[in-house]
Amino acid sequence: MRIRVEGRKPLNGTYRPAGNTNAAMALLAGALMTDKPVTLHNVPRTLNMLAMLAVAEKLGAKLSWSDESTLVVQAEQITRRALTLTETGGLVGMMLYLPPILTRRQHIRIEIDFPLNRIRTHLEALQDLGIPVVTTPGAIECKVAAWEKREIILPQTSVTATSMVMMLATSLGKETIIHNAACEPHVQELANLLCEMGAHIEGIGSNVLRIIAPPELSGGEATIGPDHIEAASVAAITALSGGRVQIEGTRRNDMQMISKTYKQLGIQLDVDDGLLFVPKHETISLSSREEDVDLSVETSPWPAYPSDLSAIATLIATQAQGTVLIHEKLFNNRLLFVDKLKAMGAQIVLCDPHRAIVVGPTPLYGIYMDTPDVRAGLGMLGAALVAQGESVIDNAQVLERTFAGVLSKLKALGAQIEIEP
């Protein structure tokens, strides 16, 4: 899919982010931990979620939609022990199916096409739990193992690894303690669903979790929370476009550090329970100064400023008065998209794969982009909406991998986006 974007059009109106895709994927996997029905509300129909749903059906789950976003999942049996490369499609999130398959079928084989270092934390966690792991070229295999009590520490605060250990702990262990656990909103939602299904989990929302397994997991019901990354991205794009937008359905706790960082970058958000308002910004000016730069924005594990918004912070910095150091601490190559911003006219020095210095404000101009970098989230689309003139983005369907209906919702706010097949 190709889109043509005419920039410098103020966004105005009301916006509602979709359900969080990462949460939906984890909760779907959690639903397969039991043979009882589990009802999920506010399920986003993103490309990643649709891929997860297709695999769930192949594993034997029965899926029924009671309305556009409410899904009833029941897996009376898990019919397979293996996921092929065609089914996993290089999606690390498919690792979330390891717990239900392993606990209910005692063995699992997952074919992968990415380096093992991407899931090193996940594999170490499995081994620390006492689960035998065998890696072969292009695949991993595990056999079930139970435990009385295990206390492990994750080498990285991985969302997927934390979710996997939580699910395994509700069925294979009597007591499990996880140190350095991830605590993102979608991890909390999975923990709450597992509690709804009968598990006892202490420390939800912190970096230390204690899980007490129930005799058996029952069914449950959960509502998937709003995508805070989508909400924050649209808020920033709105401010940079000179518009004003009310974003509904947000959660105050999800936006605390984001709104604090935005304020430092010169964007003011009015955050309330269930509501976020972006007023019109005449200018964007940094609010603090440091020795060598006016401001440093650093990504860190939740509840700090999230890595998924590093591209948006960089985009804001191109339009703000001052010099900003963007320090992406968590992932390699998250800042490589700055080459496209530089091609649009931004003044950016990429110091290394983790740090970039941005000097603003600079006008951006529309360019051709062969594909938006999915790791940059809505950053490049936001740049096109802020730039002068027309930008053409090929393979724009990748935006729908994690952001459901985002193009049509932005068009409803006044964005000039022409969608071509």
SVG drawing of the C-alpha trace seen along z (x, -y; Angstrom):
<svg xmlns="http://www.w3.org/2000/svg" viewBox="-22 -31 51 65">
<polyline fill="none" stroke="black" stroke-width="0.4" points="0.0,0.0 1.3,-3.4 0.1,-6.6 0.6,-10.3 0.8,-12.7 0.4,-16.4 2.0,-18.0 1.4,-21.2 -2.3,-20.5 -3.5,-21.1 -5.2,-18.2 -8.4,-18.9 -11.1,-16.9 -11.5,-13.8 -9.3,-10.7 -9.6,-7.3 -6.5,-5.0 -7.1,-1.3 -6.5,1.4 -2.8,2.2 -1.7,4.8 1.1,6.1 -1.4,6.5 -3.9,8.3 -1.2,10.7 -0.2,11.6 -3.8,12.0 -4.6,14.2 -1.8,16.5 -2.9,16.4 -6.4,17.5 -4.9,20.7 -3.5,21.6 -6.9,23.0 -9.6,25.1 -12.2,22.8 -13.6,19.8 -11.9,16.4 -13.5,13.2 -11.4,10.3 -12.8,6.8 -11.3,4.0 -9.3,6.4 -7.4,4.5 -7.5,6.0 -3.9,5.1 -1.8,7.3 0.2,8.7 -2.9,9.6 -4.5,11.2 -1.4,13.3 -1.6,14.4 -5.3,15.2 -4.6,17.4 -2.0,19.4 -4.4,19.7 -6.9,21.4 -4.3,23.7 -3.4,24.7 -7.1,25.7 -8.6,22.6 -12.2,21.7 -12.6,18.0 -15.9,16.2 -16.5,12.5 -19.6,11.2 -19.0,7.8 -16.4,5.8 -13.9,5.9 -15.1,8.5 -13.6,12.0 -14.4,15.2 -11.5,17.7 -11.7,21.3 -9.0,23.9 -10.5,27.2 -7.4,28.9 -4.0,27.8 -3.7,29.9 -0.1,29.2 3.3,29.1 5.2,27.2 5.0,23.8 6.5,23.6 8.5,20.8 5.6,19.9 3.4,19.5 5.8,17.6 6.8,15.3 9.7,13.8 7.4,12.4 9.1,12.6 5.6,12.3 4.9,15.8 7.1,16.9 4.1,16.1 2.6,19.4 5.4,21.4 3.8,21.5 0.3,22.8 1.8,25.4 4.5,26.5 2.2,26.8 -0.6,28.5 1.4,30.7 4.7,31.2 6.9,30.4 7.3,27.6 9.3,26.8 9.3,23.3 11.0,22.5 12.6,19.0 14.4,16.9 16.0,14.3 19.3,14.5 19.0,16.3 20.4,13.2 17.0,11.6 15.5,14.1 18.6,14.8 16.8,13.4 13.8,15.6 15.9,18.8 17.9,18.0 14.7,17.5 13.5,20.9 16.7,22.6 16.7,20.8 13.2,22.3 14.7,25.8 13.1,26.2 15.4,28.1 16.1,26.0 17.7,27.3 18.6,24.9 19.3,26.0 19.8,24.0 16.5,22.2 14.6,23.7 14.3,24.1 12.8,27.1 11.7,27.3 10.4,30.1 8.1,29.5 9.5,29.4 7.7,28.6 9.1,26.9 8.2,26.3 9.9,22.9 12.1,20.9 13.5,17.4 15.1,16.0 16.4,12.7 16.0,11.6 19.2,10.3 17.0,7.7 13.6,6.3 12.0,8.1 8.2,7.7 7.9,11.0 10.2,12.9 8.3,11.6 5.0,12.6 6.3,16.1 7.6,16.7 4.3,15.5 2.2,17.9 4.6,20.8 4.6,20.1 0.8,20.3 0.8,24.0 4.3,25.5 5.5,24.0 4.0,23.7 5.8,20.5 7.9,18.4 9.6,15.0 10.8,12.9 13.4,10.1 14.0,7.4 10.6,8.1 9.1,5.8 6.2,3.8 4.7,2.1 0.9,1.6 0.5,4.7 2.5,6.9 0.2,5.7 -2.9,6.6 -1.7,10.1 -1.0,10.4 -4.5,9.2 -6.0,11.7 -4.0,14.6 -5.3,13.5 -8.8,13.4 -8.2,17.0 -7.2,18.1 -3.5,17.3 -2.1,15.2 0.4,12.6 2.0,10.0 3.9,6.9 1.9,6.2 3.3,3.0 6.7,3.4 10.0,5.1 9.6,8.0 6.7,10.5 5.7,13.4 3.4,15.9 1.5,18.6 -0.1,21.1 -3.7,22.2 -4.7,25.9 -6.1,25.2 -6.6,22.1 -10.2,21.2 -11.8,18.9 -11.8,15.2 -12.6,11.8 -10.5,8.8 -10.6,5.5 -7.5,4.6 -6.3,1.1 -5.6,-1.7 -2.4,-1.9 -0.4,-4.6 2.2,-4.7 -0.4,-5.5 -2.0,-8.1 1.3,-9.8 2.3,-9.7 -0.9,-11.4 -0.6,-13.9 2.9,-14.9 1.9,-15.1 -1.1,-17.2 1.0,-19.7 3.6,-19.9 0.8,-20.4 -0.6,-23.4 -3.9,-21.8 -5.8,-20.8 -7.1,-17.3 -8.9,-15.5 -7.7,-11.9 -10.3,-9.7 -9.9,-6.5 -6.4,-7.0 -5.1,-6.2 -3.4,-8.8 -0.8,-6.3 0.3,-5.3 1.0,-8.9 2.9,-10.2 6.5,-10.0 5.5,-10.6 3.8,-13.9 6.7,-14.9 9.2,-14.3 7.0,-16.1 6.8,-19.1 10.6,-19.3 10.5,-19.1 8.1,-22.0 4.8,-20.2 2.1,-20.6 -0.5,-17.9 -3.6,-18.2 -3.8,-14.7 -6.9,-13.5 -8.4,-10.1 -9.7,-8.7 -8.9,-11.9 -5.9,-13.7 -6.1,-17.1 -3.6,-18.7 -3.9,-22.5 -2.7,-24.5 1.0,-25.2 2.2,-28.4 5.9,-27.6 7.9,-24.6 10.6,-25.6 12.7,-23.4 12.2,-23.9 15.6,-23.0 19.3,-23.3 22.3,-21.1 26.0,-21.6 26.5,-20.6 23.0,-20.4 19.7,-22.1 18.0,-18.8 18.8,-15.0 16.0,-12.5 16.9,-9.0 14.8,-5.8 14.8,-3.3 12.6,-0.4 9.0,-1.3 7.9,-3.5 10.6,-5.6 10.3,-7.2 9.6,-4.2 11.9,-3.2 8.9,-2.9 8.6,-6.7 12.3,-7.5 11.4,-8.4 8.6,-10.7 11.0,-12.5 13.5,-12.9 10.8,-14.4 9.7,-16.8 13.3,-17.8 13.6,-18.8 10.8,-21.4 11.9,-22.6 14.1,-25.6 17.4,-24.2 19.7,-21.2 18.5,-17.8 20.5,-14.6 18.4,-11.5 19.9,-8.5 18.3,-5.2 19.6,-3.0 17.7,0.2 18.0,1.3 20.4,1.2 19.4,-0.4 16.4,-2.3 17.9,-5.6 18.8,-4.6 15.6,-6.3 17.3,-9.6 18.7,-9.3 15.2,-9.9 14.7,-12.9 18.0,-14.3 16.9,-13.8 13.8,-15.9 16.0,-18.7 16.6,-18.0 19.9,-18.8 20.9,-15.6 24.3,-14.1 24.1,-10.4 26.9,-9.9 26.6,-6.1 23.7,-3.6 22.4,-4.7 22.8,-8.5 21.8,-11.4 22.1,-15.1 19.3,-17.1 19.5,-20.9 16.2,-22.6 14.0,-24.0 14.5,-23.2 11.8,-23.0 11.1,-19.5 10.3,-18.9 8.4,-16.0 10.3,-13.1 9.8,-9.6 10.2,-6.8 10.4,-3.2 9.0,-1.9 8.4,-3.2 10.6,-1.7 8.3,0.3 10.7,-0.2 10.1,-4.0 6.4,-3.5 4.5,-6.5 7.6,-8.7 8.0,-8.8 4.3,-9.2 4.4,-12.1 7.4,-13.6 5.4,-13.5 2.5,-15.2 4.7,-18.0 6.8,-18.5 6.1,-21.0 4.9,-19.5 4.0,-16.0 5.6,-12.8 5.1,-9.4 5.4,-6.3 5.5,-2.9 4.6,0.3 2.6,-1.8 0.6,1.2 3.3,2.0 1.8,-0.8 -1.2,1.4 0.9,4.1 0.5,2.5 -1.8,-0.6 -5.3,0.4 -7.0,-2.0 -4.5,-4.8 -4.6,-6.2 -8.4,-6.5 -8.5,-8.0 -5.9,-10.6 -7.8,-11.5 -10.8,-12.1 -8.8,-14.7 -7.9,-16.6 -4.7,-14.9 -4.4,-14.8 -3.6,-11.2 -4.4,-9.6 -4.3,-5.8 -3.4,-4.0 -3.5,-0.2"/>
</svg>
